[in-house]
Amino acid sequence: MSDRVVQEPFGDRYGLDEARDLGEYAQALTHLVEQGRRERWVAVLSEAEAYSAAELLGQFAQLNPSGAVNQLAATPASRLYHRLGA
């Protein structure tokens, strides 16, 4: 991994810092999720960590089901649950 990648903040690297409001932030995150689906994936969490993350994302998604960021949280929650076989 290059020094530039390590030193560059995640928000800068993935274009999230450019969002001016919650709508643009949700769009940037949606684009990032779509990009991530095309990339090769590797296991980076244990099963317990993945389940915990899915629970947190799922609970957040249920707080405001019509909210753009909440709907976006439902996507990785669903994918994590699916991969865990839950």
N, CA, C and O of each residue as an XYZ file, in Angstrom:
344
protein
N       0.852     -1.166      0.000
C       0.000      0.000      0.000
C       0.902      1.234      0.000
O       1.855      1.304      0.775
N       0.614      2.184     -0.844
C       1.473      3.359     -0.953
C       1.280      4.281      0.253
O       0.247      4.245      0.922
N       2.293      5.104      0.512
C       2.211      6.076      1.606
C       1.074      7.057      1.369
O       0.420      7.484      2.321
N       0.823      7.427      0.097
C      -0.240      8.370     -0.235
C      -1.595      7.814      0.183
O      -2.418      8.538      0.743
N      -1.828      6.543     -0.083
C      -3.102      5.921      0.264
C      -3.279      5.873      1.774
O      -4.379      6.100      2.278
N      -2.208      5.579      2.495
C      -2.284      5.492      3.951
C      -2.537      6.855      4.570
O      -3.295      6.960      5.534
N      -1.918      7.903      4.036
C      -2.028      9.236      4.611
C      -3.282      9.980      4.178
O      -3.710     10.908      4.865
N      -3.877      9.599      3.066
C      -5.050     10.293      2.542
C      -6.284      9.900      3.353
O      -6.574      8.711      3.484
N      -7.018     10.879      3.904
C      -8.225     10.558      4.674
C      -9.248      9.840      3.798
O      -9.347     10.108      2.601
N     -10.011      8.922      4.403
C     -11.001      8.156      3.653
C     -11.997      9.057      2.934
O     -12.352      8.792      1.786
N     -12.451     10.117      3.596
C     -13.408     11.021      2.971
C     -12.872     11.619      1.687
O     -13.597     11.735      0.699
N     -11.576     12.009      1.697
C     -10.948     12.547      0.489
C     -10.824     11.464     -0.575
O     -11.131     11.692     -1.745
N     -10.372     10.288     -0.159
C     -10.111      9.201     -1.098
C     -11.378      8.777     -1.834
O     -11.327      8.438     -3.016
N     -12.500      8.794     -1.146
C     -13.739      8.306     -1.748
C     -14.704      9.416     -2.146
O     -15.845      9.130     -2.508
N     -14.277     10.671     -2.088
C     -15.093     11.777     -2.561
C     -16.235     12.166     -1.650
O     -17.157     12.853     -2.090
N     -16.205     11.753     -0.404
C     -17.296     12.074      0.519
C     -17.179     13.483      1.076
O     -18.186     14.078      1.460
N     -15.979     14.021      1.128
C     -15.769     15.361      1.679
C     -16.323     16.457      0.774
O     -16.467     17.601      1.205
N     -16.633     16.118     -0.472
C     -17.133     17.107     -1.420
C     -18.636     17.329     -1.286
O     -19.168     18.272     -1.871
N     -19.324     16.492     -0.538
C     -20.780     16.613     -0.400
C     -21.132     17.889      0.350
O     -20.522     18.217      1.368
N     -22.133     18.608     -0.175
C     -22.545     19.869      0.437
C     -23.735     19.705      1.376
O     -23.982     20.564      2.223
N     -24.472     18.608      1.230
C     -25.620     18.380      2.099
C     -25.857     16.879      2.225
O     -25.150     16.071      1.622
N     -26.859     16.523      3.016
C     -27.131     15.112      3.276
C     -27.507     14.360      1.999
O     -27.147     13.194      1.840
N     -28.222     15.013      1.095
C     -28.595     14.379     -0.169
C     -27.386     14.022     -1.014
O     -27.300     12.917     -1.552
N     -26.453     14.958     -1.131
C     -25.228     14.694     -1.891
C     -24.376     13.632     -1.206
O     -23.728     12.822     -1.867
N     -24.384     13.644      0.124
C     -23.628     12.636      0.874
C     -24.207     11.253      0.606
O     -23.459     10.298      0.399
N     -25.536     11.139      0.607
C     -26.193      9.863      0.323
C     -25.874      9.401     -1.096
O     -25.642      8.214     -1.324
N     -25.861     10.341     -2.058
C     -25.520      9.978     -3.435
C     -24.078      9.484     -3.536
O     -23.801      8.503     -4.226
N     -23.164     10.161     -2.850
C     -21.758      9.748     -2.875
C     -21.594      8.367     -2.244
O     -20.832      7.542     -2.748
N     -22.301      8.113     -1.151
C     -22.227      6.796     -0.522
C     -22.832      5.721     -1.417
O     -22.305      4.612     -1.502
N     -23.936      6.047     -2.086
C     -24.561      5.092     -3.012
C     -23.595      4.731     -4.127
O     -23.464      3.562     -4.489
N     -22.919      5.735     -4.670
C     -21.923      5.484     -5.716
C     -20.800      4.592     -5.171
O     -20.341      3.683     -5.861
N     -20.368      4.846     -3.963
C     -19.300      4.060     -3.352
C     -19.733      2.610     -3.152
O     -18.951      1.691     -3.398
N     -20.973      2.399     -2.707
C     -21.486      1.037     -2.537
C     -21.525      0.321     -3.882
O     -21.119     -0.837     -3.978
N     -22.010      0.997     -4.922
C     -22.062      0.400     -6.256
C     -20.663      0.059     -6.760
O     -20.460     -0.986     -7.379
N     -19.708      0.934     -6.498
C     -18.317      0.679     -6.887
C     -17.787     -0.536     -6.138
O     -17.097     -1.374     -6.718
N     -18.108     -0.634     -4.852
C     -17.641     -1.746     -4.041
C     -18.175     -3.087     -4.503
O     -17.505     -4.108     -4.344
N     -19.364     -3.102     -5.068
C     -19.937     -4.361     -5.563
C     -19.167     -4.903     -6.760
O     -19.208     -6.103     -7.030
N     -18.473     -4.039     -7.473
C     -17.717     -4.472     -8.645
C     -16.293     -4.880     -8.293
O     -15.607     -5.492     -9.113
N     -15.842     -4.556     -7.100
C     -14.473     -4.870     -6.706
C     -14.395     -6.269     -6.096
O     -15.386     -6.801     -5.597
N     -13.224     -6.838     -6.146
C     -12.980     -8.125     -5.513
C     -13.098     -7.936     -4.014
O     -12.593     -6.952     -3.473
N     -13.757     -8.866     -3.333
C     -13.938     -8.694     -1.899
C     -13.157     -9.755     -1.137
O     -12.915    -10.856     -1.632
N     -12.775     -9.395      0.068
C     -12.065    -10.292      0.972
C     -12.694    -10.151      2.349
O     -13.323     -9.139      2.658
N     -12.521    -11.157      3.154
C     -13.052    -11.096      4.512
C     -12.181    -10.164      5.348
O     -10.967    -10.348      5.435
N     -12.807     -9.166      5.958
C     -12.060     -8.240      6.805
C     -12.647     -8.193      8.214
O     -12.093     -7.539      9.097
N     -13.760     -8.883      8.425
C     -14.403     -8.913      9.728
C     -14.634    -10.350     10.151
O     -14.792    -11.238      9.313
N     -14.653    -10.571     11.427
C     -15.056    -11.882     11.915
C     -16.564    -11.995     11.763
O     -17.239    -10.997     11.508
N     -17.089    -13.183     11.914
C     -18.532    -13.382     11.816
C     -19.265    -12.561     12.869
O     -20.303    -11.968     12.577
N     -18.742    -12.520     14.082
C     -19.378    -11.757     15.156
C     -19.359    -10.255     14.850
O     -20.345     -9.559     15.093
N     -18.235     -9.757     14.317
C     -18.156     -8.337     13.960
C     -19.118     -8.003     12.825
O     -19.775     -6.962     12.847
N     -19.198     -8.883     11.841
C     -20.106     -8.650     10.714
C     -21.555     -8.645     11.185
O     -22.351     -7.822     10.732
N     -21.900     -9.545     12.080
C     -23.270     -9.595     12.591
C     -23.585     -8.327     13.382
O     -24.674     -7.768     13.252
N     -22.639     -7.878     14.197
C     -22.824     -6.642     14.964
C     -23.017     -5.450     14.033
O     -23.898     -4.619     14.254
N     -22.190     -5.370     12.991
C     -22.319     -4.268     12.029
C     -23.672     -4.325     11.324
O     -24.311     -3.291     11.127
N     -24.108     -5.515     10.945
C     -25.409     -5.666     10.282
C     -26.539     -5.227     11.206
O     -27.483     -4.569     10.769
N     -26.443     -5.586     12.472
C     -27.465     -5.187     13.450
C     -27.522     -3.664     13.585
O     -28.602     -3.073     13.556
N     -26.370     -3.042     13.730
C     -26.335     -1.582     13.874
C     -26.868     -0.878     12.632
O     -27.659      0.060     12.735
N     -26.434     -1.329     11.465
C     -26.917     -0.730     10.226
C     -28.420     -0.947     10.058
O     -29.141     -0.041      9.639
N     -28.883     -2.141     10.384
C     -30.307     -2.437     10.273
C     -31.147     -1.597     11.212
O     -32.212     -1.111     10.831
N     -30.675     -1.422     12.442
C     -31.408     -0.596     13.394
C     -31.434      0.866     12.945
O     -32.456      1.539     13.078
N     -30.320      1.351     12.419
C     -30.277      2.726     11.908
C     -31.237      2.884     10.738
O     -31.937      3.892     10.640
N     -31.275      1.900      9.854
C     -32.157      1.962      8.690
C     -33.617      2.044      9.108
O     -34.424      2.672      8.421
N     -33.962      1.421     10.220
C     -35.350      1.408     10.676
C     -35.760      2.696     11.381
O     -36.952      2.928     11.578
N     -34.805      3.535     11.765
C     -35.136      4.786     12.446
C     -35.974      5.711     11.560
O     -36.910      6.359     12.028
N     -35.626      5.759     10.302
C     -36.335      6.617      9.349
C     -36.295      5.911      7.996
O     -35.465      6.243      7.151
N     -37.191      4.933      7.781
C     -37.123      4.109      6.573
C     -37.169      4.885      5.260
O     -36.717      4.371      4.237
N     -37.695      6.093      5.260
C     -37.761      6.860      4.017
C     -36.546      7.764      3.815
O     -36.394      8.356      2.747
N     -35.685      7.880      4.819
C     -34.498      8.728      4.700
C     -33.471      8.108      3.769
O     -33.263      6.895      3.771
N     -32.827      8.961      2.969
C     -31.864      8.473      1.974
C     -30.697      7.729      2.616
O     -30.317      6.657      2.145
N     -30.124      8.281      3.684
C     -28.988      7.632      4.332
C     -29.453      6.353      5.036
O     -28.726      5.361      5.074
N     -30.656      6.383      5.587
C     -31.189      5.198      6.259
C     -31.432      4.064      5.258
O     -31.141      2.902      5.542
N     -31.968      4.414      4.087
C     -32.165      3.411      3.052
C     -30.833      2.843      2.595
O     -30.712      1.650      2.314
N     -29.843      3.708      2.526
C     -28.510      3.262      2.138
C     -27.931      2.304      3.177
O     -27.254      1.343      2.811
N     -28.181      2.544      4.452
C     -27.702      1.653      5.511
C     -28.329      0.277      5.395
O     -27.716     -0.723      5.769
N     -29.540      0.219      4.882
C     -30.220     -1.067      4.739
C     -29.515     -1.975      3.736
O     -29.560     -3.198      3.868
N     -28.868     -1.388      2.739
C     -28.211     -2.183      1.702
C     -27.063     -3.029      2.256
O     -27.075     -4.247      2.076
N     -26.070     -2.428      2.924
C     -25.006     -3.292      3.454
C     -25.504     -4.199      4.579
O     -24.985     -5.302      4.751
N     -26.500     -3.753      5.344
C     -27.058     -4.622      6.388
C     -27.620     -5.882      5.751
O     -27.360     -6.990      6.221
N     -28.378     -5.717      4.699
C     -28.968     -6.854      4.006
C     -27.894     -7.770      3.419
O     -27.988     -8.994      3.512
N     -26.884     -7.165      2.820
C     -25.816     -7.976      2.228
C     -25.034     -8.734      3.293
O     -24.658     -9.888      3.087
N     -24.789     -8.089      4.434
C     -24.092     -8.786      5.522
C     -24.926     -9.939      6.060
O     -24.417    -11.043      6.254
N     -26.201     -9.684      6.299
C     -27.085    -10.758      6.776
C     -27.107    -11.920      5.776
O     -27.063    -13.087      6.163
N     -27.176    -11.581      4.493
C     -27.230    -12.622      3.462
C     -25.956    -13.470      3.485
O     -26.014    -14.698      3.420
N     -24.815    -12.800      3.578
C     -23.540    -13.531      3.598
C     -23.369    -14.349      4.868
O     -22.681    -15.370      4.869
N     -23.992    -13.899      5.945
C     -23.920    -14.648      7.208
C     -24.927    -15.799      7.245
O     -24.880    -16.654      8.130
N     -25.823    -15.803      6.283
C     -26.841    -16.839      6.252
C     -27.966    -16.585      7.229
O     -28.701    -17.502      7.594
N     -28.101    -15.330      7.658
C     -29.156    -14.990      8.627
C     -30.436    -14.626      7.927
O     -31.430    -14.312      8.582
